[in-house]
Amino acid sequence: MTKKYEIIFKYIQDLSVEIPNAEVFLYSREFITKYVLGININTKTLKNKMLEVNTRLTYKDPNNSKRKSHFEILFATVIRINDENIHKKELEKILLCDVQKEIYPDLEKILIKIIKDSGFPELKLEKQIDFDSLYKQKSN
């Protein structure tokens, strides 16, 4: 069975690391393991049966503390749909699940490296994102 899409290219569209000062840095180092990973996915239609899939990962303090750091990456993936008769539901699964499972390992690796290189070498993301479960929850 042939894949119904192909990744044409992918790139970092935007990258943000916000550590306002030394006090925030020291506070963040103490609480970085309490930060939460967020994900948001948007798409944009391009020419020639291509779509741009924008995956935004944020890693931030869930509390309303004034002393917090913020890490964010916007990753763009341009795909071409190979099946002209693809159903809307099937396309949605490709965009929200299949493409994400394919790009996420690299995307997570980039984000972790950026955070570690920003002065948080002990960081480990313990929880893996289960895109199949997230898609099923969204569909119900």
Beta strands, then each sheet from edge to edge (+ up, - down):
strand 1: 5-18
strand 2: 36-45
strand 3: 50-60
strand 4: 70-81
sheet 1: 1+ 4- 3+ 2-
end
